[in-house]
Amino acid sequence: MASGRVFKLNTGSTIPAIGFGTWQSQPDDAYNSVLTAIKIGYRHIDTAVYYNNEKEIGRAIKDSGIPRKEFFITTKLWNTFHRPDLVSKAFEESLAKLQLDYLDLYEMHWPCAFIYDGDNLLPRHENGKIILDHTVDFTETYAEMEKLIEGGKVRAIGVSNFSVRNLKKLLKTAKIIPAVNQCELHPYFPQNKLLDFCTAHNIHMTGYSPLGSSDSPLMKNNIVIDIAKKYNVTPAQILISWGIQRGTSVIPKSITPSRIQENFKDIALEQVDFDKLSSLRTTNPQRLIIPNNWDCDEFIYGEDNEDDN
Ligand SMILES: NC(=O)c1ccc[n+]([C@@H]2O[C@H](COP(=O)([O-])OP(=O)(O)OC[C@H]3O[C@@H](n4cnc5c(N)ncnc54)[C@H](OP(=O)(O)O)[C@@H]3O)[C@@H](O)[C@H]2O)c1
């Protein structure tokens, strides 16, 4: 059903409801899985500098023979490139690796700056802690990203892993409202207040880890399994359908052709089943599947009621 479904962005353009995730896809797997996904019909591809596969994804897009204008390609500014003098350089490097002359969406990956250390994306102190860059604030990084829009090589800019608190701060200085906030979203971590805030401010949300990521506890949840049986579909298709029915785009990742095919189909859930899935967090203690604050000063996820549900 979702193969042709899209959501409208505040830029006036659209984003396909089901995208294709590529985190943890090793370069060869990324090439093969993206090519498979494109053949199946996916046109929305999500990558990032941090995933170390932009080059192979660019090659897969090119080798698919599908015209560029049919795609919606997202990549992200990594934390070591937050300094205003590095934003445009990082952006151009991503474009070159992807062999594209424009991006559909460029996101700030995290609201958190690390010091620049060349190819080292995780600069660490001897004690193992990330070396943060306290000289730059994410509002300054974002202002530099806004200039990329003027340059015409990106259609939309957005953020990722932004809490309500950080969005409020950003909106005080932003000239361009972020088109998208990409965050972890699934029934164990629905972030209802964050979604409400984004909806109220015309910021579309993309849900990452919609299946609950690797070795997902959600896929083994009996309620999810029972609902899947009722519709004669798989647990993955139920989780994807729930995400889309909330108005969020979803970007499931797989390197397995049969799953790539399976994940490109959603169904319409009856309200009763949608509600059951939405209430899973109340009975299940497991919430955030990707807990990652990068030792960062800026609050990302945690004990803030504003970001809780
Ligand atoms: N912005 C951010 O900070 C951020 C953070 C995390 C993720 N993301 C994005 O969101 C994407 C999705 O998140 P994710 O990769 O964490 O998790 P996910 O898509 O929720 O789950 C991926 C895992 O589920 C397995 N899988 C996929 N389809 C399946 C199916 N139909 N049945 C059973 N298992 C299935 C995959 O295995 P196989 O691959 O072995 O098939 C993989 O282990 C990422 O790839 C990335 O593009 C963004």
The ligand as an SDF file (V2000), in Angstrom:
LIG
                    3D

 48 52  0  0  0  0  0  0  0  0999 V2000
   19.4620    9.5980   12.7580 N   0  0  0  0  0  0  0  0  0  0  0  0
   19.9970    8.6890   13.5300 C   0  0  0  0  0  0  0  0  0  0  0  0
   20.7070    8.9750   14.5080 O   0  0  0  0  0  0  0  0  0  0  0  0
   19.7280    7.2400   13.2370 C   0  0  0  0  0  0  0  0  0  0  0  0
   19.9980    6.2630   14.2100 C   0  0  0  0  0  0  0  0  0  0  0  0
   19.6910    4.9470   13.9090 C   0  0  0  0  0  0  0  0  0  0  0  0
   19.1550    4.6190   12.6720 C   0  0  0  0  0  0  0  0  0  0  0  0
   18.9470    5.5830   11.7190 N   0  0  0  0  0  0  0  0  0  0  0  0
   18.4090    5.2520   10.3640 C   0  0  0  0  0  0  0  0  0  0  0  0
   17.2450    4.4460   10.5190 O   0  0  0  0  0  0  0  0  0  0  0  0
   17.4460    3.2130    9.8280 C   0  0  0  0  0  0  0  0  0  0  0  0
   16.6830    2.0930   10.4960 C   0  0  0  0  0  0  0  0  0  0  0  0
   17.0870    1.9090   11.8260 O   0  0  0  0  0  0  0  0  0  0  0  0
   17.9070    0.6260   12.3230 P   0  0  0  0  0  0  0  0  0  0  0  0
   18.7860    0.1590   11.2290 O   0  0  0  0  0  0  0  0  0  0  0  0
   18.4830    0.9760   13.6300 O   0  0  0  0  0  0  0  0  0  0  0  0
   16.7910   -0.4420   12.6620 O   0  0  0  0  0  0  0  0  0  0  0  0
   15.4940   -1.1180   12.0250 P   0  0  0  0  0  0  0  0  0  0  0  0
   15.3060   -0.7380   10.6200 O   0  0  0  0  0  0  0  0  0  0  0  0
   14.4180   -0.9100   13.0070 O   0  0  0  0  0  0  0  0  0  0  0  0
   15.9210   -2.6560   12.1210 O   0  0  0  0  0  0  0  0  0  0  0  0
   16.9560   -3.1930   11.3570 C   0  0  0  0  0  0  0  0  0  0  0  0
   17.1910   -4.6250   11.8270 C   0  0  0  0  0  0  0  0  0  0  0  0
   16.0120   -5.4050   11.6160 O   0  0  0  0  0  0  0  0  0  0  0  0
   16.2890   -6.4890   10.7460 C   0  0  0  0  0  0  0  0  0  0  0  0
   15.1160   -6.5880    9.8530 N   0  0  0  0  0  0  0  0  0  0  0  0
   14.7820   -5.7450    8.8410 C   0  0  0  0  0  0  0  0  0  0  0  0
   13.6240   -6.1200    8.2840 N   0  0  0  0  0  0  0  0  0  0  0  0
   13.2090   -7.2170    8.9390 C   0  0  0  0  0  0  0  0  0  0  0  0
   12.0680   -8.0440    8.8020 C   0  0  0  0  0  0  0  0  0  0  0  0
   11.1450   -7.8220    7.8730 N   0  0  0  0  0  0  0  0  0  0  0  0
   11.9510   -9.1140    9.6480 N   0  0  0  0  0  0  0  0  0  0  0  0
   12.8830   -9.3440   10.6030 C   0  0  0  0  0  0  0  0  0  0  0  0
   13.9890   -8.5830   10.7810 N   0  0  0  0  0  0  0  0  0  0  0  0
   14.1420   -7.5130    9.9570 C   0  0  0  0  0  0  0  0  0  0  0  0
   17.5570   -6.1220   10.0150 C   0  0  0  0  0  0  0  0  0  0  0  0
   18.2870   -7.2920    9.6910 O   0  0  0  0  0  0  0  0  0  0  0  0
   19.0080   -7.5650    8.2510 P   0  0  0  0  0  0  0  0  0  0  0  0
   19.6070   -6.2880    7.7640 O   0  0  0  0  0  0  0  0  0  0  0  0
   20.0260   -8.5880    8.6010 O   0  0  0  0  0  0  0  0  0  0  0  0
   17.9380   -8.0920    7.3320 O   0  0  0  0  0  0  0  0  0  0  0  0
   18.2910   -5.3030   11.0760 C   0  0  0  0  0  0  0  0  0  0  0  0
   18.9600   -6.1590   11.9910 O   0  0  0  0  0  0  0  0  0  0  0  0
   18.9770    3.0550    9.8570 C   0  0  0  0  0  0  0  0  0  0  0  0
   19.4260    2.0620    8.9880 O   0  0  0  0  0  0  0  0  0  0  0  0
   19.4030    4.4530    9.5280 C   0  0  0  0  0  0  0  0  0  0  0  0
   19.2480    4.7230    8.1440 O   0  0  0  0  0  0  0  0  0  0  0  0
   19.1970    6.8900   12.0010 C   0  0  0  0  0  0  0  0  0  0  0  0
  1  2  1  0
  2  3  2  0
  2  4  1  0
  4  5  1  0
  4 48  2  0
  5  6  2  0
  6  7  1  0
  7  8  2  0
  8  9  1  0
  8 48  1  0
  9 10  1  0
  9 46  1  0
 10 11  1  0
 11 12  1  0
 11 44  1  0
 12 13  1  0
 13 14  1  0
 14 15  2  0
 14 16  1  0
 14 17  1  0
 17 18  1  0
 18 19  2  0
 18 20  1  0
 18 21  1  0
 21 22  1  0
 22 23  1  0
 23 24  1  0
 23 42  1  0
 24 25  1  0
 25 26  1  0
 25 36  1  0
 26 27  1  0
 26 35  1  0
 27 28  2  0
 28 29  1  0
 29 30  1  0
 29 35  2  0
 30 31  1  0
 30 32  2  0
 32 33  1  0
 33 34  2  0
 34 35  1  0
 36 37  1  0
 36 42  1  0
 37 38  1  0
 38 39  2  0
 38 40  1  0
 38 41  1  0
 42 43  1  0
 44 45  1  0
 44 46  1  0
 46 47  1  0
M  CHG  2   8   1  16  -1
M  END
$$$$
